[in-house]
Amino acid sequence: MNLGDVMDEVAARLRTIPSLTGRTYAWPPGSLTPPAVFVAYPGPGTYDLSYARGADRTEGSCLVALGRPSERSTRDALTGYADGSGAESVKAAVDGDDYDSCDSVTVTAWDVDVVQIGGTDYLAVVFTLDIIGRGTE
């Protein structure tokens, strides 16, 4: 499983969210204009989930930067992204087992945090991704 290809494919699915079209990055950007989403570098991974290099697993994440943490409109904007379904739902856009770069990506959790990007604080929804892919011999 090529992690760069997985990040690109997750970003392509995030581009289908209407409010994030044109504001989607396949890696962490140096700066952005909210609302925007990026795919973060994956976390720890595990090899050999099944016999003979059958599958590997890693935990990834994507972050939707919403705006200034002190504004009510920023708080209100996060609800559509964190919803489990709907046009703005990250889970609805990303979940699937029909990826070319891996076997499946599942959005397993979300959290709200203040993140700094390019020296600016943004309220962000951070989504945890469970990524399972074919091992290579």
trRosetta pair geometry for C-beta under 8 A, 3 or more apart (Angstrom, degrees):
i j d omega theta_ij theta_ji phi_ij phi_ji
1 5 7.8 -137 -179 62 62 110
1 6 6.4 32 171 -47 104 125
1 56 5.6 -137 19 57 123 117
1 58 8.0 -157 97 4 140 117
1 101 6.8 83 -156 157 81 74
1 102 5.1 44 -137 -100 123 90
1 131 7.7 153 163 146 152 110
1 133 2.9 72 -87 115 142 149
1 134 6.1 140 -60 56 87 56
1 135 7.3 -43 -11 -88 89 33
1 136 7.5 -165 -10 -21 45 99
2 5 4.1 64 87 10 108 113
2 6 6.9 175 91 -14 56 83
2 101 6.3 -90 60 -156 85 101
3 6 5.4 -51 -148 34 38 114
3 7 6.4 40 154 -20 68 102
3 41 8.0 47 153 -155 133 70
3 42 5.5 -109 -148 7 127 132
3 58 7.1 -8 -107 45 111 166
4 7 5.7 -52 -149 35 32 111
4 8 6.4 34 152 -19 64 105
5 8 5.6 -52 -148 36 33 113
5 9 6.3 29 155 -18 66 108
5 100 7.7 -92 163 97 120 90
5 101 3.8 -175 126 -125 105 127
6 9 5.9 -59 -147 38 30 108
6 10 6.3 30 155 -19 66 105
6 42 7.7 32 86 -54 135 130
6 60 7.3 -163 128 -49 125 159
6 99 7.3 35 -125 173 75 146
6 101 4.6 -168 -76 123 56 131
6 102 5.1 37 -103 -24 111 125
6 105 7.3 145 -166 -74 102 123
6 131 5.9 62 -172 -158 147 144
6 133 6.9 -92 -78 -65 130 141
7 10 5.9 -52 -145 36 30 110
7 11 6.4 31 154 -18 63 107
7 26 5.0 104 136 178 94 88
7 27 6.3 45 158 -70 144 74
7 39 4.6 162 -155 113 85 142
7 41 7.8 -24 -90 -106 141 45
7 42 7.7 -124 -66 -35 103 93
7 60 7.5 -163 -89 -149 80 146
8 11 5.7 -58 -152 37 29 112
8 12 6.5 34 150 -24 64 103
8 26 4.8 14 -99 -142 53 146
8 101 7.3 135 59 -55 92 157
9 12 5.5 -44 -149 29 36 116
9 13 6.9 35 152 -16 62 100
9 99 5.5 98 139 -149 150 103
9 100 6.5 -168 -104 46 145 85
9 101 4.7 -164 -6 12 144 129
9 102 7.7 -169 61 16 145 92
10 13 5.9 -56 -157 36 35 109
10 14 6.5 35 147 -20 67 106
10 26 7.6 128 66 -131 82 77
10 39 5.0 113 89 -102 122 138
10 60 7.3 -145 -44 115 169 149
10 62 6.5 -157 148 -61 127 132
10 94 6.0 24 -148 -134 87 106
10 105 6.1 -175 -93 -151 103 171
10 129 7.0 -12 -123 -124 147 164
11 14 5.4 -53 -146 36 36 113
11 15 6.6 47 152 -30 65 98
11 24 5.4 143 -168 152 86 108
11 25 6.6 -88 -130 114 131 21
11 26 3.8 -89 -17 -89 159 76
11 37 8.0 171 -129 108 72 100
11 38 7.7 -5 -106 -144 108 47
11 39 5.2 -97 -61 -14 92 125
12 15 5.7 -46 -157 21 33 117
12 16 7.9 41 146 -26 56 93
13 16 5.9 -42 -170 13 44 115
13 93 5.0 143 153 156 93 87
13 94 5.2 126 109 -100 138 53
13 96 7.5 -164 -113 15 152 133
14 17 5.9 -33 -174 8 54 113
14 20 5.9 -66 157 117 87 146
14 24 4.8 160 103 -137 108 131
14 37 5.0 -130 174 100 139 142
14 39 7.4 -167 -5 -54 146 95
14 62 6.5 -158 -79 -175 145 158
14 90 7.0 2 -116 -132 92 84
14 93 5.9 99 -100 127 41 140
14 94 6.7 15 -67 -73 78 98
15 20 6.7 -127 -117 109 34 95
15 21 5.7 73 -172 -113 72 63
15 24 4.6 -127 -79 35 76 157
16 21 7.8 38 -113 -78 11 94
16 93 5.4 173 68 -137 107 110
17 20 4.3 35 82 29 108 114
17 21 7.2 -162 79 -40 53 70
17 24 8.0 129 44 -74 100 126
17 37 7.4 64 50 -2 139 149
17 81 7.7 44 -159 -109 153 82
17 87 7.1 125 -141 152 63 64
17 88 5.7 74 -159 -137 106 46
17 89 7.7 -156 -109 55 112 33
17 90 7.1 -20 -70 -87 147 57
17 93 5.4 -58 -55 -66 95 156
18 21 6.2 -33 -155 -10 32 112
18 87 5.9 9 -1 156 115 117
18 88 7.0 -65 41 -83 90 75
19 23 8.0 -40 139 47 59 128
19 35 5.6 26 141 67 113 135
19 80 7.8 84 15 94 141 143
19 88 6.1 17 16 -117 117 106
20 23 5.2 -110 -158 70 56 94
20 24 5.2 74 152 -63 103 98
20 35 6.4 -78 -87 116 77 104
20 36 6.8 116 -138 -134 86 34
20 37 5.0 3 -146 7 140 115
20 64 7.3 -83 -91 -125 131 104
21 24 7.3 -25 -117 -10 23 113
23 32 6.9 95 -164 -168 94 108
23 33 6.7 -99 -121 73 120 80
23 34 7.9 104 -180 -139 146 23
23 35 6.5 114 110 99 151 58
23 36 3.9 -113 167 -108 106 80
23 37 6.9 92 116 17 84 67
24 36 7.2 -169 -74 -163 34 72
24 37 5.3 -6 -116 66 74 94
24 38 7.3 155 -165 -87 47 48
25 28 7.1 88 114 -122 134 10
25 29 4.7 -130 -94 -42 170 106
25 32 7.3 -107 -17 -92 134 124
25 36 7.1 35 -5 168 103 111
25 37 7.2 -170 29 98 71 50
25 38 3.9 -15 68 -109 105 97
25 39 7.1 -144 102 20 64 70
26 38 7.5 -56 21 -153 7 75
26 39 5.5 -12 -157 36 41 121
27 38 6.6 -21 106 -174 18 112
27 39 6.5 -35 -77 73 33 84
27 40 8.0 76 -150 -125 48 23
27 41 7.2 34 -140 -63 88 78
28 38 5.4 112 -103 132 42 147
28 40 6.0 40 -58 -114 102 65
28 41 7.3 -54 -11 -19 109 86
28 117 7.6 -145 -172 -124 95 107
29 32 5.1 104 75 -59 137 99
29 36 7.6 -47 29 144 140 143
29 38 5.8 -151 -5 -83 88 146
29 117 7.1 48 79 -173 81 124
29 118 7.8 -25 117 -40 84 115
30 117 7.8 139 161 177 22 83
30 118 5.6 84 150 -83 60 101
31 117 6.6 137 -120 140 38 93
31 118 3.5 58 -94 -73 80 161
31 120 7.7 71 -136 17 87 119
32 36 4.1 -127 172 60 132 161
32 38 7.4 -133 -67 -35 150 119
32 65 5.9 115 85 56 136 147
32 117 6.0 -8 21 128 102 144
32 118 7.3 171 10 4 61 131
33 36 6.3 107 70 -41 45 126
34 65 4.9 -113 -96 118 103 89
34 66 5.6 67 -169 151 136 13
34 67 4.6 -162 97 -70 150 63
34 122 6.0 161 -64 -137 136 128
35 64 6.3 3 -171 180 103 96
35 65 6.7 169 -149 86 52 59
35 66 5.6 -3 -108 -122 93 47
35 67 7.1 -53 -73 -39 70 88
35 77 6.3 -159 -74 170 130 140
36 64 7.4 173 89 -152 33 55
36 65 5.1 -3 60 52 83 104
37 62 5.9 29 179 165 103 112
37 63 6.7 175 -147 88 61 43
37 64 4.6 -24 -95 -99 92 71
37 65 7.3 -173 -83 15 37 70
37 90 7.6 168 -128 -106 147 115
38 62 6.6 -168 97 -153 34 77
38 63 5.9 -7 56 55 78 87
38 65 7.8 21 6 -10 95 106
39 60 7.0 -3 -171 167 94 125
39 61 7.8 153 -159 94 53 44
39 62 4.9 -37 -103 -100 57 95
40 60 6.7 165 72 -176 80 76
40 61 4.6 -1 43 75 124 91
40 62 6.4 -169 3 -95 80 33
40 63 6.2 65 -41 -11 111 103
41 60 7.9 -122 138 -134 23 87
42 45 6.6 41 135 -59 129 105
42 58 4.5 23 178 150 137 134
42 59 6.7 139 -166 80 83 41
42 60 4.3 -54 -106 -90 80 87
42 131 6.9 -75 -117 35 129 142
43 58 6.6 161 64 180 61 86
43 59 4.4 -22 54 78 117 95
43 60 6.8 -170 8 -87 78 33
43 61 7.4 55 -25 -12 107 100
44 58 7.0 -165 105 -140 35 75
44 59 6.5 23 55 30 67 103
45 56 6.1 22 174 168 114 109
45 57 6.5 170 -156 91 70 45
45 58 3.7 -31 -99 -91 94 95
45 59 7.8 -159 -83 13 55 61
46 49 6.5 80 112 -68 110 89
46 56 6.5 175 88 -161 53 67
46 57 4.8 -1 53 58 100 92
46 58 7.4 -179 18 -74 63 51
47 53 7.7 -36 -177 -122 97 72
47 56 5.2 -25 -115 -112 50 101
47 135 6.7 85 -158 -113 80 124
48 51 7.8 27 -165 -111 89 19
48 53 6.3 -57 -95 -96 76 44
48 54 7.4 75 -145 34 49 74
48 55 7.9 91 -148 66 13 51
48 56 7.3 20 -16 -89 34 72
48 135 6.6 48 -79 -84 50 158
49 54 6.6 -97 72 81 75 95
49 55 4.3 -45 52 84 114 98
49 56 6.6 169 -9 -98 100 20
49 57 5.6 73 -58 -18 135 108
49 132 7.2 -42 20 -141 162 105
50 54 3.3 -48 80 68 106 141
50 55 5.2 55 16 20 101 98
51 54 5.7 53 61 -20 46 123
52 135 8.0 171 120 75 49 131
52 137 7.4 -20 172 -82 80 120
53 56 8.0 -15 -163 -45 70 93
53 135 3.3 -142 175 115 78 131
53 136 6.5 -80 163 65 137 15
53 137 5.1 171 46 -75 155 75
54 134 7.4 -76 174 -140 39 63
54 135 5.9 44 54 22 17 114
55 103 6.5 -34 -125 2 114 147
55 132 5.6 5 -177 -178 122 97
55 133 6.6 153 -153 82 73 30
55 134 6.3 -55 -102 -107 62 32
55 135 5.8 -107 -56 -21 8 92
56 132 7.4 168 84 -153 42 52
56 133 5.5 -20 59 66 87 84
56 134 7.7 9 17 102 84 16
56 135 5.1 113 -30 -83 93 83
57 130 7.1 -16 -164 -174 106 81
57 131 6.7 150 -156 84 55 56
57 132 5.0 -17 -101 -101 84 73
57 133 7.7 160 -86 20 38 66
58 131 5.0 -17 64 66 81 109
58 133 7.9 -7 13 12 98 109
59 128 6.4 -23 -169 -167 104 95
59 129 6.8 141 -167 75 52 59
59 130 6.4 -24 -108 -102 70 54
59 131 7.2 170 -98 19 18 87
60 105 7.8 -37 48 -138 127 109
60 128 7.8 139 81 -165 43 48
60 129 4.0 -25 71 66 90 117
60 131 5.3 42 0 -18 114 128
61 126 5.8 0 -176 -177 129 90
61 127 6.1 155 -157 79 71 53
61 128 5.6 -33 -98 -104 90 45
61 129 6.0 -173 -83 9 30 91
62 90 6.8 -169 82 -161 124 133
62 94 7.3 -170 17 -86 144 152
62 126 7.8 170 85 -153 36 50
62 127 5.1 -8 58 56 81 108
62 129 6.6 60 -8 -34 89 125
63 115 6.4 4 -171 6 150 165
63 124 4.8 4 -174 178 105 134
63 125 7.1 160 -154 78 55 46
63 126 5.1 -16 -103 -103 86 70
63 127 7.4 -169 -79 18 36 74
64 78 7.5 146 93 -122 122 74
64 81 4.9 -112 51 -158 169 160
64 90 6.7 -131 -37 -66 129 133
64 124 6.1 157 77 -158 47 74
64 125 4.7 1 51 51 104 95
64 127 7.6 52 -9 -15 95 107
65 115 6.8 -98 -101 65 97 117
65 117 6.2 -54 -98 11 152 147
65 122 4.1 15 -158 139 100 156
65 123 7.8 125 -158 75 54 42
65 124 5.0 -33 -97 -97 55 100
66 74 4.8 115 124 -158 113 84
66 77 4.8 156 -155 87 114 126
66 78 5.6 -50 -81 -68 156 85
66 81 7.9 -132 -83 10 109 147
66 122 6.4 148 45 176 56 97
66 123 4.8 -40 56 84 114 90
66 124 6.4 178 1 -95 86 39
66 125 7.0 71 -40 -10 117 87
67 71 5.9 -53 121 54 122 129
67 73 6.8 -14 70 96 159 93
67 74 3.9 -136 69 -98 106 107
67 77 6.8 88 8 29 117 150
67 122 6.4 97 33 -143 3 85
67 123 6.4 -10 64 37 56 97
68 71 4.8 78 75 -5 100 110
68 74 5.8 -140 66 -45 52 148
68 121 7.3 64 -135 92 60 87
68 122 7.3 -71 -82 -117 28 52
68 123 7.2 31 120 -5 19 97
69 74 6.5 -126 -112 107 21 155
69 114 5.1 -16 -74 -105 146 113
69 121 6.1 -48 -7 136 114 112
69 122 7.2 139 -47 178 82 19
69 123 4.2 129 -99 -58 70 98
70 74 7.8 67 55 30 30 138
71 74 4.5 96 74 -4 91 105
71 75 7.4 -161 100 -3 54 82
72 75 5.5 -53 -156 35 42 113
72 76 6.2 39 150 -18 72 106
73 76 5.5 -54 -145 40 34 113
73 77 6.3 43 153 -30 65 103
74 77 5.7 -51 -150 26 30 115
74 78 7.3 36 155 -29 60 97
74 123 4.9 109 156 40 127 135
75 78 6.3 -53 -164 16 34 111
75 123 7.2 -43 -74 135 56 169
76 79 6.5 -40 -172 2 44 113
77 80 7.1 -55 -175 27 47 102
77 81 7.5 30 144 -5 72 112
78 81 5.8 -69 -159 44 48 109
78 82 5.7 30 155 -12 84 116
78 112 6.4 33 -165 -108 161 117
78 123 7.0 -83 -58 132 127 116
78 125 5.1 143 -147 -54 103 120
79 82 6.1 -68 -143 45 27 101
79 83 6.4 45 156 -44 65 98
80 83 5.7 -38 -151 6 32 119
80 86 6.3 -109 -155 106 81 136
80 87 7.7 -26 -173 74 119 72
80 88 3.3 17 151 87 117 144
80 89 6.9 -110 167 -61 64 54
81 88 5.7 -75 -68 148 52 98
81 89 6.9 134 -151 -121 26 30
81 90 5.3 36 -173 -24 79 103
81 125 5.1 158 105 49 129 155
82 89 7.9 -57 86 -128 13 71
82 90 7.5 2 -85 22 31 108
82 110 5.2 -175 -128 108 92 161
82 112 8.0 -35 -74 -64 143 98
82 125 5.5 -136 -65 -143 96 146
83 86 5.1 13 102 26 139 126
83 88 6.9 72 37 79 116 90
83 89 4.8 -89 84 -92 85 100
83 91 7.7 -127 101 31 47 112
84 89 6.3 8 126 -145 13 138
84 91 5.3 -37 -141 68 50 150
84 92 7.2 101 153 -48 42 90
85 89 5.4 -103 -172 -29 7 166
85 91 7.4 -60 -64 83 42 109
85 92 5.1 94 -132 -71 47 127
86 89 4.6 115 56 -26 74 108
86 92 6.4 178 46 -1 40 154
87 92 7.9 -68 -86 84 12 145
89 92 3.7 70 87 11 121 109
89 93 6.4 169 94 -11 66 84
90 93 5.8 -62 -148 40 32 109
90 94 5.8 6 165 -4 70 119
90 107 6.1 135 117 -108 94 159
90 110 7.5 122 59 -92 132 128
90 125 7.4 -172 -8 110 145 126
90 127 5.2 -129 122 -64 148 159
91 94 6.5 -70 -134 45 22 96
91 95 5.6 23 177 -26 66 116
91 107 4.2 -129 -110 66 74 140
91 127 7.5 -163 -65 -142 71 133
92 95 6.8 -40 -119 27 17 107
94 105 5.7 -83 163 116 92 120
94 107 5.3 92 76 -44 124 111
94 127 7.5 134 25 133 159 150
94 129 6.9 -91 155 -110 143 114
95 105 6.8 -143 -120 98 30 73
95 106 5.6 38 -125 -124 86 55
95 107 5.7 -84 -62 13 89 90
96 99 6.3 128 99 -40 103 83
96 104 6.7 -154 105 -141 41 72
96 105 6.4 14 51 52 70 83
97 103 6.4 -12 -152 158 84 67
97 104 4.2 -23 -104 -95 76 102
99 102 4.9 4 98 57 139 71
99 103 7.0 42 56 88 105 6
99 104 6.7 166 14 -98 115 23
99 105 6.1 80 -44 -6 144 101
101 133 7.1 -45 133 -118 64 129
102 105 6.5 86 79 -50 130 87
102 131 5.6 -22 166 -175 168 94
102 132 6.4 137 168 85 110 40
102 133 3.4 -76 -133 -90 89 101
102 134 7.2 -171 -141 9 48 70
103 132 4.9 -49 63 106 112 90
103 133 5.5 175 3 -109 81 35
103 134 6.1 119 -47 -39 101 73
104 130 7.9 0 110 104 97 87
104 131 7.5 -176 93 -144 54 42
104 132 5.1 13 51 50 89 102
105 129 5.5 -16 -166 -169 98 112
105 130 7.2 152 -156 76 45 52
105 131 5.3 -4 -106 -103 80 77
106 129 7.0 143 71 -158 41 59
106 130 4.6 -15 60 56 96 103
107 110 7.4 17 171 -55 111 93
107 127 5.3 -35 -143 -179 110 119
107 128 7.1 116 -160 74 58 53
107 129 6.0 -36 -97 -98 56 67
108 128 5.1 -57 62 97 91 105
108 129 7.2 143 9 -120 88 16
108 130 5.0 66 -32 -21 127 110
109 127 7.3 161 88 -155 48 50
109 128 4.2 17 55 33 92 123
110 125 5.6 -3 -173 -180 117 99
110 126 6.7 151 -158 78 61 48
110 127 5.0 -22 -100 -100 86 67
110 128 7.1 -146 -72 9 37 78
111 125 7.5 156 77 -158 35 55
111 126 4.9 -20 62 60 88 101
111 128 7.8 55 -4 -29 98 100
112 123 6.8 -3 -173 -175 99 94
112 124 7.3 162 -153 84 54 44
112 125 5.8 -31 -98 -102 69 64
112 126 7.5 173 -92 15 17 81
113 123 7.9 162 88 -154 30 53
113 124 5.7 -25 68 64 76 92
113 126 5.6 9 19 -11 117 124
114 121 5.4 3 179 -169 108 106
114 122 7.1 162 -155 79 61 35
114 123 5.9 -39 -99 -97 70 54
114 124 7.2 127 -122 15 20 85
115 121 7.4 153 80 -148 31 57
115 122 5.7 -24 64 63 80 88
115 124 4.6 -4 12 7 117 140
115 126 7.7 117 -46 -66 131 112
116 119 6.7 3 -180 -124 105 13
116 120 6.7 156 -152 73 67 30
116 121 5.5 -36 -93 -89 75 60
116 122 7.6 147 -101 16 26 75
117 120 6.1 -32 68 61 67 84
117 122 6.0 -11 20 8 108 124
